[in-house]
């Protein structure tokens, strides 16, 4: 048997942790490091994989819970909300060279 092209992963991948839900049932999670796509699964156990986009125009419930200038990301497909990872530097503000 030939050797596999890629070596087997030796480290465990971090999983986003669920923080809570909104009154309308929207889930809120904390992003894993360098996470760019949603990992939410539907009732058929199919992965969403929607792109996480920065969300600026959120409602009063989110503003009251996380603040007016919160860094919130939302999945473009399933609308799950993601908070930034506390271990990463914030991505808000202007570019620094």
Number of C-alpha atoms within 10 A of each C-alpha: 3 4 6 7 6 6 7 7 7 6 6 6 9 10 13 19 12 14 12 13 13 12 8 6 9 13 17 21 21 20 25 19 15 9 17 15 16 23 18 18 12 10 6 6 8 10 12 16 16 18 17 21 15 17 14 13 10 12 9 11 11 15 13 9 10 13 11 14 9 16 16 20 23 22 22 17 12 17 16 20 27 27 20 20 16 11 8 11 8 10 10 10 6 6 6 4 3
